[in-house]
Structure formats: structure tokens, C-alpha cells
Amino acid sequence: MTNKLYSTPEVAKILGISRIAVFKKIKSGKLEAVKVGKGYIISKDELMKHYRIKLAKVAKKMTPEEDEGLDRF
């Protein structure tokens, strides 16, 4: 099973925070991310580790098309 990866805008949308807030969490070490080009990617496992409750609520609202679209990373 492959681990899904999310961009910073996707993480911001999932968590209901701004992109800047996501960058601050990455910079402070609260959220582990990998730099790719000028942006970052965050694994679903990392999000689950820190934001399990929030993701459970969002996952129930996510359509299959949105979920499949994240496989491109």
C-alpha cells in the first residue's frame, strides 16, 4: 500500500488553516514535510499522526474523486 502525499494547499484545506500556517508548522517542526522544488509535500501518515481527529471528520466528507486525485503525488 502506498502512502498518499499532500501539497501544502491541500493540507491547509484539510486542516482548515492558511497555507502560511502550514509553513509555520513545518518550520517549527510540528509537521514533518519534504521539500520538493519550491514547495513541500506531507505524507498522509504524518497528518494522521498529528491530526487524526480532524482528518477523520474530513475523510467522511471527501468524495471518491477528491481522494483519487491525491494519488498523483
mmCIF file of the N, C-alpha and C atoms, coordinates in Angstrom:
data_MODEL
# 
_entry.id   MODEL 
# 
loop_
_atom_site.group_PDB 
_atom_site.id 
_atom_site.type_symbol 
_atom_site.label_atom_id 
_atom_site.label_alt_id 
_atom_site.label_comp_id 
_atom_site.label_asym_id 
_atom_site.label_entity_id 
_atom_site.label_seq_id 
_atom_site.pdbx_PDB_ins_code 
_atom_site.Cartn_x 
_atom_site.Cartn_y 
_atom_site.Cartn_z 
_atom_site.occupancy 
_atom_site.B_iso_or_equiv 
_atom_site.pdbx_formal_charge 
_atom_site.auth_seq_id 
_atom_site.auth_comp_id 
_atom_site.auth_asym_id 
_atom_site.auth_atom_id 
_atom_site.pdbx_PDB_model_num 
ATOM 1   N N  . MET A 1 1  ? 0.839   -1.176 0.000  1.00 0.00 ? 1  MET A N  1 
ATOM 2   C CA . MET A 1 1  ? 0.000   0.000  0.000  1.00 0.00 ? 1  MET A CA 1 
ATOM 3   C C  . MET A 1 1  ? 0.890   1.247  0.000  1.00 0.00 ? 1  MET A C  1 
ATOM 4   N N  . THR A 1 2  ? 0.605   2.180  -0.887 1.00 0.00 ? 2  THR A N  1 
ATOM 5   C CA . THR A 1 2  ? 1.399   3.393  -0.962 1.00 0.00 ? 2  THR A CA 1 
ATOM 6   C C  . THR A 1 2  ? 0.815   4.469  -0.049 1.00 0.00 ? 2  THR A C  1 
ATOM 7   N N  . ASN A 1 3  ? 1.675   5.280  0.476  1.00 0.00 ? 3  ASN A N  1 
ATOM 8   C CA . ASN A 1 3  ? 1.261   6.370  1.342  1.00 0.00 ? 3  ASN A CA 1 
ATOM 9   C C  . ASN A 1 3  ? 0.946   7.588  0.479  1.00 0.00 ? 3  ASN A C  1 
ATOM 10  N N  . LYS A 1 4  ? -0.219  8.173  0.661  1.00 0.00 ? 4  LYS A N  1 
ATOM 11  C CA . LYS A 1 4  ? -0.597  9.353  -0.108 1.00 0.00 ? 4  LYS A CA 1 
ATOM 12  C C  . LYS A 1 4  ? 0.185   10.555 0.375  1.00 0.00 ? 4  LYS A C  1 
ATOM 13  N N  . LEU A 1 5  ? 0.462   11.463 -0.547 1.00 0.00 ? 5  LEU A N  1 
ATOM 14  C CA . LEU A 1 5  ? 1.194   12.681 -0.237 1.00 0.00 ? 5  LEU A CA 1 
ATOM 15  C C  . LEU A 1 5  ? 0.329   13.881 -0.579 1.00 0.00 ? 5  LEU A C  1 
ATOM 16  N N  . TYR A 1 6  ? 0.419   14.905 0.242  1.00 0.00 ? 6  TYR A N  1 
ATOM 17  C CA . TYR A 1 6  ? -0.386  16.104 0.062  1.00 0.00 ? 6  TYR A CA 1 
ATOM 18  C C  . TYR A 1 6  ? 0.503   17.330 -0.091 1.00 0.00 ? 6  TYR A C  1 
ATOM 19  N N  . SER A 1 7  ? 0.055   18.276 -0.900 1.00 0.00 ? 7  SER A N  1 
ATOM 20  C CA . SER A 1 7  ? 0.756   19.548 -1.042 1.00 0.00 ? 7  SER A CA 1 
ATOM 21  C C  . SER A 1 7  ? 0.355   20.459 0.123  1.00 0.00 ? 7  SER A C  1 
ATOM 22  N N  . THR A 1 8  ? 1.067   21.549 0.291  1.00 0.00 ? 8  THR A N  1 
ATOM 23  C CA . THR A 1 8  ? 0.729   22.469 1.381  1.00 0.00 ? 8  THR A CA 1 
ATOM 24  C C  . THR A 1 8  ? -0.666  23.072 1.221  1.00 0.00 ? 8  THR A C  1 
ATOM 25  N N  . PRO A 1 9  ? -1.127  23.429 0.012  1.00 0.00 ? 9  PRO A N  1 
ATOM 26  C CA . PRO A 1 9  ? -2.502  23.931 -0.105 1.00 0.00 ? 9  PRO A CA 1 
ATOM 27  C C  . PRO A 1 9  ? -3.546  22.863 0.279  1.00 0.00 ? 9  PRO A C  1 
ATOM 28  N N  . GLU A 1 10 ? -3.272  21.610 -0.073 1.00 0.00 ? 10 GLU A N  1 
ATOM 29  C CA . GLU A 1 10 ? -4.193  20.532 0.288  1.00 0.00 ? 10 GLU A CA 1 
ATOM 30  C C  . GLU A 1 10 ? -4.236  20.342 1.802  1.00 0.00 ? 10 GLU A C  1 
ATOM 31  N N  . VAL A 1 11 ? -3.078  20.401 2.450  1.00 0.00 ? 11 VAL A N  1 
ATOM 32  C CA . VAL A 1 11 ? -3.013  20.265 3.905  1.00 0.00 ? 11 VAL A CA 1 
ATOM 33  C C  . VAL A 1 11 ? -3.763  21.418 4.565  1.00 0.00 ? 11 VAL A C  1 
ATOM 34  N N  . ALA A 1 12 ? -3.578  22.609 4.029  1.00 0.00 ? 12 ALA A N  1 
ATOM 35  C CA . ALA A 1 12 ? -4.284  23.775 4.570  1.00 0.00 ? 12 ALA A CA 1 
ATOM 36  C C  . ALA A 1 12 ? -5.793  23.579 4.486  1.00 0.00 ? 12 ALA A C  1 
ATOM 37  N N  . LYS A 1 13 ? -6.257  23.078 3.358  1.00 0.00 ? 13 LYS A N  1 
ATOM 38  C CA . LYS A 1 13 ? -7.689  22.846 3.174  1.00 0.00 ? 13 LYS A CA 1 
ATOM 39  C C  . LYS A 1 13 ? -8.187  21.768 4.146  1.00 0.00 ? 13 LYS A C  1 
ATOM 40  N N  . ILE A 1 14 ? -7.441  20.695 4.277  1.00 0.00 ? 14 ILE A N  1 
ATOM 41  C CA . ILE A 1 14 ? -7.828  19.599 5.168  1.00 0.00 ? 14 ILE A CA 1 
ATOM 42  C C  . ILE A 1 14 ? -7.923  20.075 6.610  1.00 0.00 ? 14 ILE A C  1 
ATOM 43  N N  . LEU A 1 15 ? -6.932  20.855 7.038  1.00 0.00 ? 15 LEU A N  1 
ATOM 44  C CA . LEU A 1 15 ? -6.876  21.299 8.431  1.00 0.00 ? 15 LEU A CA 1 
ATOM 45  C C  . LEU A 1 15 ? -7.700  22.549 8.701  1.00 0.00 ? 15 LEU A C  1 
ATOM 46  N N  . GLY A 1 16 ? -8.145  23.203 7.630  1.00 0.00 ? 16 GLY A N  1 
ATOM 47  C CA . GLY A 1 16 ? -8.927  24.421 7.804  1.00 0.00 ? 16 GLY A CA 1 
ATOM 48  C C  . GLY A 1 16 ? -8.093  25.597 8.287  1.00 0.00 ? 16 GLY A C  1 
ATOM 49  N N  . ILE A 1 17 ? -6.839  25.637 7.816  1.00 0.00 ? 17 ILE A N  1 
ATOM 50  C CA . ILE A 1 17 ? -5.929  26.728 8.183  1.00 0.00 ? 17 ILE A CA 1 
ATOM 51  C C  . ILE A 1 17 ? -5.328  27.312 6.913  1.00 0.00 ? 17 ILE A C  1 
ATOM 52  N N  . SER A 1 18 ? -4.601  28.413 7.040  1.00 0.00 ? 18 SER A N  1 
ATOM 53  C CA . SER A 1 18 ? -3.977  29.025 5.870  1.00 0.00 ? 18 SER A CA 1 
ATOM 54  C C  . SER A 1 18 ? -2.716  28.262 5.460  1.00 0.00 ? 18 SER A C  1 
ATOM 55  N N  . ARG A 1 19 ? -2.276  28.515 4.231  1.00 0.00 ? 19 ARG A N  1 
ATOM 56  C CA . ARG A 1 19 ? -1.019  27.917 3.765  1.00 0.00 ? 19 ARG A CA 1 
ATOM 57  C C  . ARG A 1 19 ? 0.145   28.405 4.615  1.00 0.00 ? 19 ARG A C  1 
ATOM 58  N N  . ILE A 1 20 ? 0.092   29.675 4.995  1.00 0.00 ? 20 ILE A N  1 
ATOM 59  C CA . ILE A 1 20 ? 1.149   30.243 5.827  1.00 0.00 ? 20 ILE A CA 1 
ATOM 60  C C  . ILE A 1 20 ? 1.238   29.496 7.155  1.00 0.00 ? 20 ILE A C  1 
ATOM 61  N N  . ALA A 1 21 ? 0.084   29.162 7.732  1.00 0.00 ? 21 ALA A N  1 
ATOM 62  C CA . ALA A 1 21 ? 0.064   28.410 8.994  1.00 0.00 ? 21 ALA A CA 1 
ATOM 63  C C  . ALA A 1 21 ? 0.684   27.028 8.808  1.00 0.00 ? 21 ALA A C  1 
ATOM 64  N N  . VAL A 1 22 ? 0.452   26.416 7.646  1.00 0.00 ? 22 VAL A N  1 
ATOM 65  C CA . VAL A 1 22 ? 1.065   25.111 7.357  1.00 0.00 ? 22 VAL A CA 1 
ATOM 66  C C  . VAL A 1 22 ? 2.583   25.267 7.297  1.00 0.00 ? 22 VAL A C  1 
ATOM 67  N N  . PHE A 1 23 ? 3.059   26.308 6.600  1.00 0.00 ? 23 PHE A N  1 
ATOM 68  C CA . PHE A 1 23 ? 4.507   26.547 6.521  1.00 0.00 ? 23 PHE A CA 1 
ATOM 69  C C  . PHE A 1 23 ? 5.109   26.780 7.907  1.00 0.00 ? 23 PHE A C  1 
ATOM 70  N N  . LYS A 1 24 ? 4.388   27.492 8.763  1.00 0.00 ? 24 LYS A N  1 
ATOM 71  C CA . LYS A 1 24 ? 4.874   27.743 10.127 1.00 0.00 ? 24 LYS A CA 1 
ATOM 72  C C  . LYS A 1 24 ? 4.983   26.441 10.908 1.00 0.00 ? 24 LYS A C  1 
ATOM 73  N N  . LYS A 1 25 ? 4.008   25.530 10.732 1.00 0.00 ? 25 LYS A N  1 
ATOM 74  C CA . LYS A 1 25 ? 4.050   24.244 11.414 1.00 0.00 ? 25 LYS A CA 1 
ATOM 75  C C  . LYS A 1 25 ? 5.234   23.411 10.910 1.00 0.00 ? 25 LYS A C  1 
ATOM 76  N N  . ILE A 1 26 ? 5.519   23.499 9.619  1.00 0.00 ? 26 ILE A N  1 
ATOM 77  C CA . ILE A 1 26 ? 6.660   22.776 9.050  1.00 0.00 ? 26 ILE A CA 1 
ATOM 78  C C  . ILE A 1 26 ? 7.962   23.352 9.612  1.00 0.00 ? 26 ILE A C  1 
ATOM 79  N N  . LYS A 1 27 ? 8.075   24.669 9.580  1.00 0.00 ? 27 LYS A N  1 
ATOM 80  C CA . LYS A 1 27 ? 9.300   25.327 10.040 1.00 0.00 ? 27 LYS A CA 1 
ATOM 81  C C  . LYS A 1 27 ? 9.556   25.079 11.527 1.00 0.00 ? 27 LYS A C  1 
ATOM 82  N N  . SER A 1 28 ? 8.490   25.028 12.331 1.00 0.00 ? 28 SER A N  1 
ATOM 83  C CA . SER A 1 28 ? 8.647   24.821 13.773 1.00 0.00 ? 28 SER A CA 1 
ATOM 84  C C  . SER A 1 28 ? 8.878   23.351 14.133 1.00 0.00 ? 28 SER A C  1 
ATOM 85  N N  . GLY A 1 29 ? 8.707   22.465 13.137 1.00 0.00 ? 29 GLY A N  1 
ATOM 86  C CA . GLY A 1 29 ? 8.916   21.045 13.395 1.00 0.00 ? 29 GLY A CA 1 
ATOM 87  C C  . GLY A 1 29 ? 7.674   20.321 13.877 1.00 0.00 ? 29 GLY A C  1 
ATOM 88  N N  . LYS A 1 30 ? 6.551   21.015 13.940 1.00 0.00 ? 30 LYS A N  1 
ATOM 89  C CA . LYS A 1 30 ? 5.303   20.370 14.373 1.00 0.00 ? 30 LYS A CA 1 
ATOM 90  C C  . LYS A 1 30 ? 4.731   19.463 13.293 1.00 0.00 ? 30 LYS A C  1 
ATOM 91  N N  . LEU A 1 31 ? 5.135   19.713 12.055 1.00 0.00 ? 31 LEU A N  1 
ATOM 92  C CA . LEU A 1 31 ? 4.653   18.929 10.929 1.00 0.00 ? 31 LEU A CA 1 
ATOM 93  C C  . LEU A 1 31 ? 5.854   18.572 10.064 1.00 0.00 ? 31 LEU A C  1 
ATOM 94  N N  . GLU A 1 32 ? 6.085   17.283 9.876  1.00 0.00 ? 32 GLU A N  1 
ATOM 95  C CA . GLU A 1 32 ? 7.218   16.818 9.084  1.00 0.00 ? 32 GLU A CA 1 
ATOM 96  C C  . GLU A 1 32 ? 6.855   16.860 7.604  1.00 0.00 ? 32 GLU A C  1 
ATOM 97  N N  . ALA A 1 33 ? 7.732   17.443 6.802  1.00 0.00 ? 33 ALA A N  1 
ATOM 98  C CA . ALA A 1 33 ? 7.478   17.566 5.366  1.00 0.00 ? 33 ALA A CA 1 
ATOM 99  C C  . ALA A 1 33 ? 8.782   17.417 4.602  1.00 0.00 ? 33 ALA A C  1 
ATOM 100 N N  . VAL A 1 34 ? 8.633   17.141 3.305  1.00 0.00 ? 34 VAL A N  1 
ATOM 101 C CA . VAL A 1 34 ? 9.792   17.002 2.426  1.00 0.00 ? 34 VAL A CA 1 
ATOM 102 C C  . VAL A 1 34 ? 9.719   18.122 1.394  1.00 0.00 ? 34 VAL A C  1 
ATOM 103 N N  . LYS A 1 35 ? 10.824  18.830 1.222  1.00 0.00 ? 35 LYS A N  1 
ATOM 104 C CA . LYS A 1 35 ? 10.881  19.923 0.242  1.00 0.00 ? 35 LYS A CA 1 
ATOM 105 C C  . LYS A 1 35 ? 11.012  19.320 -1.150 1.00 0.00 ? 35 LYS A C  1 
ATOM 106 N N  . VAL A 1 36 ? 10.131  19.756 -2.035 1.00 0.00 ? 36 VAL A N  1 
ATOM 107 C CA . VAL A 1 36 ? 10.164  19.330 -3.431 1.00 0.00 ? 36 VAL A CA 1 
ATOM 108 C C  . VAL A 1 36 ? 10.084  20.598 -4.275 1.00 0.00 ? 36 VAL A C  1 
ATOM 109 N N  . GLY A 1 37 ? 11.180  20.938 -4.903 1.00 0.00 ? 37 GLY A N  1 
ATOM 110 C CA . GLY A 1 37 ? 11.221  22.192 -5.655 1.00 0.00 ? 37 GLY A CA 1 
ATOM 111 C C  . GLY A 1 37 ? 11.073  23.356 -4.698 1.00 0.00 ? 37 GLY A C  1 
ATOM 112 N N  . LYS A 1 38 ? 10.087  24.212 -4.962 1.00 0.00 ? 38 LYS A N  1 
ATOM 113 C CA . LYS A 1 38 ? 9.838   25.362 -4.091 1.00 0.00 ? 38 LYS A CA 1 
ATOM 114 C C  . LYS A 1 38 ? 8.800   25.059 -3.022 1.00 0.00 ? 38 LYS A C  1 
ATOM 115 N N  . GLY A 1 39 ? 8.150   23.916 -3.116 1.00 0.00 ? 39 GLY A N  1 
ATOM 116 C CA . GLY A 1 39 ? 7.093   23.574 -2.171 1.00 0.00 ? 39 GLY A CA 1 
ATOM 117 C C  . GLY A 1 39 ? 7.447   22.409 -1.273 1.00 0.00 ? 39 GLY A C  1 
ATOM 118 N N  . TYR A 1 40 ? 6.461   21.965 -0.523 1.00 0.00 ? 40 TYR A N  1 
ATOM 119 C CA . TYR A 1 40 ? 6.630   20.839 0.384  1.00 0.00 ? 40 TYR A CA 1 
ATOM 120 C C  . TYR A 1 40 ? 5.529   19.822 0.129  1.00 0.00 ? 40 TYR A C  1 
ATOM 121 N N  . ILE A 1 41 ? 5.824   18.572 0.464  1.00 0.00 ? 41 ILE A N  1 
ATOM 122 C CA . ILE A 1 41 ? 4.798   17.534 0.473  1.00 0.00 ? 41 ILE A CA 1 
ATOM 123 C C  . ILE A 1 41 ? 4.774   16.917 1.864  1.00 0.00 ? 41 ILE A C  1 
ATOM 124 N N  . ILE A 1 42 ? 3.581   16.537 2.272  1.00 0.00 ? 42 ILE A N  1 
ATOM 125 C CA . ILE A 1 42 ? 3.375   15.970 3.599  1.00 0.00 ? 42 ILE A CA 1 
ATOM 126 C C  . ILE A 1 42 ? 2.655   14.637 3.405  1.00 0.00 ? 42 ILE A C  1 
ATOM 127 N N  . SER A 1 43 ? 3.142   13.608 4.075  1.00 0.00 ? 43 SER A N  1 
ATOM 128 C CA . SER A 1 43 ? 2.531   12.289 3.923  1.00 0.00 ? 43 SER A CA 1 
ATOM 129 C C  . SER A 1 43 ? 1.247   12.197 4.742  1.00 0.00 ? 43 SER A C  1 
ATOM 130 N N  . LYS A 1 44 ? 0.361   11.332 4.279  1.00 0.00 ? 44 LYS A N  1 
ATOM 131 C CA . LYS A 1 44 ? -0.890  11.099 4.996  1.00 0.00 ? 44 LYS A CA 1 
ATOM 132 C C  . LYS A 1 44 ? -0.587  10.540 6.387  1.00 0.00 ? 44 LYS A C  1 
ATOM 133 N N  . ASP A 1 45 ? 0.435   9.688  6.494  1.00 0.00 ? 45 ASP A N  1 
ATOM 134 C CA . ASP A 1 45 ? 0.811   9.136  7.793  1.00 0.00 ? 45 ASP A CA 1 
ATOM 135 C C  . ASP A 1 45 ? 1.197   10.239 8.773  1.00 0.00 ? 45 ASP A C  1 
ATOM 136 N N  . GLU A 1 46 ? 1.936   11.242 8.285  1.00 0.00 ? 46 GLU A N  1 
ATOM 137 C CA . GLU A 1 46 ? 2.339   12.362 9.132  1.00 0.00 ? 46 GLU A CA 1 
ATOM 138 C C  . GLU A 1 46 ? 1.119   13.148 9.597  1.00 0.00 ? 46 GLU A C  1 
ATOM 139 N N  . LEU A 1 47 ? 0.197   13.381 8.681  1.00 0.00 ? 47 LEU A N  1 
ATOM 140 C CA . LEU A 1 47 ? -1.026  14.088 9.070  1.00 0.00 ? 47 LEU A CA 1 
ATOM 141 C C  . LEU A 1 47 ? -1.831  13.281 10.075 1.00 0.00 ? 47 LEU A C  1 
ATOM 142 N N  . MET A 1 48 ? -1.922  11.989 9.844  1.00 0.00 ? 48 MET A N  1 
ATOM 143 C CA . MET A 1 48 ? -2.679  11.125 10.755 1.00 0.00 ? 48 MET A CA 1 
ATOM 144 C C  . MET A 1 48 ? -2.052  11.127 12.142 1.00 0.00 ? 48 MET A C  1 
ATOM 145 N N  . LYS A 1 49 ? -0.741  11.158 12.199 1.00 0.00 ? 49 LYS A N  1 
ATOM 146 C CA . LYS A 1 49 ? -0.046  11.131 13.473 1.00 0.00 ? 49 LYS A CA 1 
ATOM 147 C C  . LYS A 1 49 ? -0.412  12.359 14.310 1.00 0.00 ? 49 LYS A C  1 
ATOM 148 N N  . HIS A 1 50 ? -0.494  13.517 13.667 1.00 0.00 ? 50 HIS A N  1 
ATOM 149 C CA . HIS A 1 50 ? -0.716  14.757 14.393 1.00 0.00 ? 50 HIS A CA 1 
ATOM 150 C C  . HIS A 1 50 ? -2.157  15.247 14.386 1.00 0.00 ? 50 HIS A C  1 
ATOM 151 N N  . TYR A 1 51 ? -2.911  14.858 13.371 1.00 0.00 ? 51 TYR A N  1 
ATOM 152 C CA . TYR A 1 51 ? -4.243  15.433 13.201 1.00 0.00 ? 51 TYR A CA 1 
ATOM 153 C C  . TYR A 1 51 ? -5.304  14.363 12.951 1.00 0.00 ? 51 TYR A C  1 
ATOM 154 N N  . ARG A 1 52 ? -5.205  13.260 13.656 1.00 0.00 ? 52 ARG A N  1 
ATOM 155 C CA . ARG A 1 52 ? -6.088  12.114 13.446 1.00 0.00 ? 52 ARG A CA 1 
ATOM 156 C C  . ARG A 1 52 ? -7.572  12.482 13.503 1.00 0.00 ? 52 ARG A C  1 
ATOM 157 N N  . ILE A 1 53 ? -7.978  13.218 14.472 1.00 0.00 ? 53 ILE A N  1 
ATOM 158 C CA . ILE A 1 53 ? -9.392  13.544 14.639 1.00 0.00 ? 53 ILE A CA 1 
ATOM 159 C C  . ILE A 1 53 ? -9.880  14.427 13.498 1.00 0.00 ? 53 ILE A C  1 
ATOM 160 N N  . LYS A 1 54 ? -9.118  15.441 13.170 1.00 0.00 ? 54 LYS A N  1 
ATOM 161 C CA . LYS A 1 54 ? -9.503  16.367 12.097 1.00 0.00 ? 54 LYS A CA 1 
ATOM 162 C C  . LYS A 1 54 ? -9.636  15.627 10.770 1.00 0.00 ? 54 LYS A C  1 
ATOM 163 N N  . LEU A 1 55 ? -8.692  14.744 10.457 1.00 0.00 ? 55 LEU A N  1 
ATOM 164 C CA . LEU A 1 55 ? -8.736  14.005 9.201  1.00 0.00 ? 55 LEU A CA 1 
ATOM 165 C C  . LEU A 1 55 ? -9.919  13.051 9.145  1.00 0.00 ? 55 LEU A C  1 
ATOM 166 N N  . ALA A 1 56 ? -10.267 12.459 10.250 1.00 0.00 ? 56 ALA A N  1 
ATOM 167 C CA . ALA A 1 56 ? -11.410 11.537 10.269 1.00 0.00 ? 56 ALA A CA 1 
ATOM 168 C C  . ALA A 1 56 ? -12.683 12.272 9.880  1.00 0.00 ? 56 ALA A C  1 
ATOM 169 N N  . LYS A 1 57 ? -12.837 13.480 10.368 1.00 0.00 ? 57 LYS A N  1 
ATOM 170 C CA . LYS A 1 57 ? -14.015 14.279 10.034 1.00 0.00 ? 57 LYS A CA 1 
ATOM 171 C C  . LYS A 1 57 ? -14.009 14.671 8.556  1.00 0.00 ? 57 LYS A C  1 
ATOM 172 N N  . VAL A 1 58 ? -12.856 15.063 8.042  1.00 0.00 ? 58 VAL A N  1 
ATOM 173 C CA . VAL A 1 58 ? -12.747 15.497 6.654  1.00 0.00 ? 58 VAL A CA 1 
ATOM 174 C C  . VAL A 1 58 ? -12.909 14.312 5.706  1.00 0.00 ? 58 VAL A C  1 
ATOM 175 N N  . ALA A 1 59 ? -12.327 13.177 6.058  1.00 0.00 ? 59 ALA A N  1 
ATOM 176 C CA . ALA A 1 59 ? -12.382 11.994 5.193  1.00 0.00 ? 59 ALA A CA 1 
ATOM 177 C C  . ALA A 1 59 ? -13.823 11.575 4.931  1.00 0.00 ? 59 ALA A C  1 
ATOM 178 N N  . LYS A 1 60 ? -14.681 11.749 5.904  1.00 0.00 ? 60 LYS A N  1 
ATOM 179 C CA . LYS A 1 60 ? -16.089 11.398 5.724  1.00 0.00 ? 60 LYS A CA 1 
ATOM 180 C C  . LYS A 1 60 ? -16.747 12.294 4.687  1.00 0.00 ? 60 LYS A C  1 
ATOM 181 N N  . LYS A 1 61 ? -16.250 13.522 4.542  1.00 0.00 ? 61 LYS A N  1 
ATOM 182 C CA . LYS A 1 61 ? -16.816 14.479 3.594  1.00 0.00 ? 61 LYS A CA 1 
ATOM 183 C C  . LYS A 1 61 ? -16.160 14.405 2.223  1.00 0.00 ? 61 LYS A C  1 
ATOM 184 N N  . MET A 1 62 ? -14.973 13.777 2.125  1.00 0.00 ? 62 MET A N  1 
ATOM 185 C CA . MET A 1 62 ? -14.216 13.738 0.881  1.00 0.00 ? 62 MET A CA 1 
ATOM 186 C C  . MET A 1 62 ? -14.883 12.793 -0.116 1.00 0.00 ? 62 MET A C  1 
ATOM 187 N N  . THR A 1 63 ? -15.067 13.282 -1.334 1.00 0.00 ? 63 THR A N  1 
ATOM 188 C CA . THR A 1 63 ? -15.653 12.448 -2.371 1.00 0.00 ? 63 THR A CA 1 
ATOM 189 C C  . THR A 1 63 ? -14.592 11.487 -2.902 1.00 0.00 ? 63 THR A C  1 
ATOM 190 N N  . PRO A 1 64 ? -15.013 10.373 -3.481 1.00 0.00 ? 64 PRO A N  1 
ATOM 191 C CA . PRO A 1 64 ? -14.037 9.436  -4.060 1.00 0.00 ? 64 PRO A CA 1 
ATOM 192 C C  . PRO A 1 64 ? -13.145 10.106 -5.108 1.00 0.00 ? 64 PRO A C  1 
ATOM 193 N N  . GLU A 1 65 ? -13.694 11.069 -5.871 1.00 0.00 ? 65 GLU A N  1 
ATOM 194 C CA . GLU A 1 65 ? -12.917 11.757 -6.895 1.00 0.00 ? 65 GLU A CA 1 
ATOM 195 C C  . GLU A 1 65 ? -11.798 12.588 -6.255 1.00 0.00 ? 65 GLU A C  1 
ATOM 196 N N  . GLU A 1 66 ? -12.099 13.266 -5.152 1.00 0.00 ? 66 GLU A N  1 
ATOM 197 C CA . GLU A 1 66 ? -11.072 14.051 -4.456 1.00 0.00 ? 66 GLU A CA 1 
ATOM 198 C C  . GLU A 1 66 ? -9.989  13.133 -3.907 1.00 0.00 ? 66 GLU A C  1 
ATOM 199 N N  . ASP A 1 67 ? -10.402 12.022 -3.328 1.00 0.00 ? 67 ASP A N  1 
ATOM 200 C CA . ASP A 1 67 ? -9.457  11.077 -2.751 1.00 0.00 ? 67 ASP A CA 1 
ATOM 201 C C  . ASP A 1 67 ? -8.544  10.497 -3.825 1.00 0.00 ? 67 ASP A C  1 
ATOM 202 N N  . GLU A 1 68 ? -9.108  10.133 -4.984 1.00 0.00 ? 68 GLU A N  1 
ATOM 203 C CA . GLU A 1 68 ? -8.306  9.570  -6.073 1.00 0.00 ? 68 GLU A CA 1 
ATOM 204 C C  . GLU A 1 68 ? -7.364  10.614 -6.659 1.00 0.00 ? 68 GLU A C  1 
ATOM 205 N N  . GLY A 1 69 ? -7.781  11.872 -6.695 1.00 0.00 ? 69 GLY A N  1 
ATOM 206 C CA . GLY A 1 69 ? -6.960  12.939 -7.253 1.00 0.00 ? 69 GLY A CA 1 
ATOM 207 C C  . GLY A 1 69 ? -5.663  13.131 -6.493 1.00 0.00 ? 69 GLY A C  1 
ATOM 208 N N  . LEU A 1 70 ? -5.622  12.705 -5.245 1.00 0.00 ? 70 LEU A N  1 
ATOM 209 C CA . LEU A 1 70 ? -4.427  12.875 -4.445 1.00 0.00 ? 70 LEU A CA 1 
ATOM 210 C C  . LEU A 1 70 ? -3.366  11.836 -4.773 1.00 0.00 ? 70 LEU A C  1 
ATOM 211 N N  . ASP A 1 71 ? -3.724  10.821 -5.552 1.00 0.00 ? 71 ASP A N  1 
ATOM 212 C CA . ASP A 1 71 ? -2.766  9.779  -5.919 1.00 0.00 ? 71 ASP A CA 1 
ATOM 213 C C  . ASP A 1 71 ? -1.696  10.281 -6.899 1.00 0.00 ? 71 ASP A C  1 
ATOM 214 N N  . ARG A 1 72 ? -1.903  11.447 -7.491 1.00 0.00 ? 72 ARG A N  1 
ATOM 215 C CA . ARG A 1 72 ? -0.948  11.957 -8.475 1.00 0.00 ? 72 ARG A CA 1 
ATOM 216 C C  . ARG A 1 72 ? 0.391   12.312 -7.865 1.00 0.00 ? 72 ARG A C  1 
ATOM 217 N N  . PHE A 1 73 ? 0.440   12.482 -6.569 1.00 0.00 ? 73 PHE A N  1 
ATOM 218 C CA . PHE A 1 73 ? 1.685   12.817 -5.889 1.00 0.00 ? 73 PHE A CA 1 
ATOM 219 C C  . PHE A 1 73 ? 2.401   11.535 -5.639 1.00 0.00 ? 73 PHE A C  1 
# 
